[in-house]
Amino acid sequence: MRWLWALAITLLPALGWAQSYPATHSVTGVAADDVLNIRPTPGTSGTPIGALAPHAVGVEVIRVTEDERWGLINAGEGSGWIAMRFLERDGVHEDFPIPASCFGTEPFWTIDLDASGTVTVTSMDGDAIFMAVQTRLQATGRLDRYSLVASNPDMTLHAVIGRQSCNDGMSDREYGLSMDAVLHDPTGYRHWAGCCSLRN
């Protein structure tokens, strides 16, 4: 009996990880002369509010319905639903939610996380600042929390990324990642909080 319990504990993180969102997908199974409709609600009854090309890639699904048949994506200044049977998970962000673009408002800022290990920090009143990732970690015992440290000779960034619902406060778009970033440079410390979107 103990070995069954041990096996369950071992498999639970892997099973939870396999179902984690947000995640990027590729459109599949749609005819070349057709499109994949984006609906206002999960189901086929609503009038489409947009569409994806038959070979679209890097489609970020924020979350899925309980039956996993429909996935929420951002479209324009809002969000809509697409049929998951026409999407294939691409596995780009399975180990860590990078590459991604994170941002906040009032004041406006962006932090771009590149797959190469480069972090680009841009504030509303400043030029782009480039840093190199020193380390990135997944939280012990949590599949939904990540951290990274990046720096250059003049600035250090400590950031925590969480898989949770996030809103930019300016649109009806929904995001599946949040970021808390603490930056330190000769002028002092700054704490930015915002949302992130996965990209390929």
C-alpha angles and dihedrals in degrees: 000000000000092000090055090053091048091050091051092051090049094050099042096077092048092048092048091048092052090058099042122127151242096053136154123246143183123231112246137173095030118126116249091244094047138070137221107245123226111217130202091230134019105280141048099269099084124084109257115259093195143335143233124227116253093251100035115151134193093038107168113218108199097192141333136231119263091262090047092231096117132042130201117231134171117254122178110317093338142037138255144178132262131187109262092209087076095051131081120197109239099203094224095131102033096115101037133353094256136154093047142139118226126190146167139196137229092050100028117225140155134205115191117198112202125200089234091066097259119133119199117199120193127176125192093253100036146064124258114282119204124211136173122235111247098184141346127197144182114227115258109256094003126095093189103056129075136170138194139185121209131173150168128191091280106034142035126201126200112184136177119200121196132191100233140114113285134178128198093218092232106071143024091256118122126211130198099209132062128194134203110191128185115195125191126193135146090286093059138256131329129188116204123186124190149116134288135213124202119236137178 
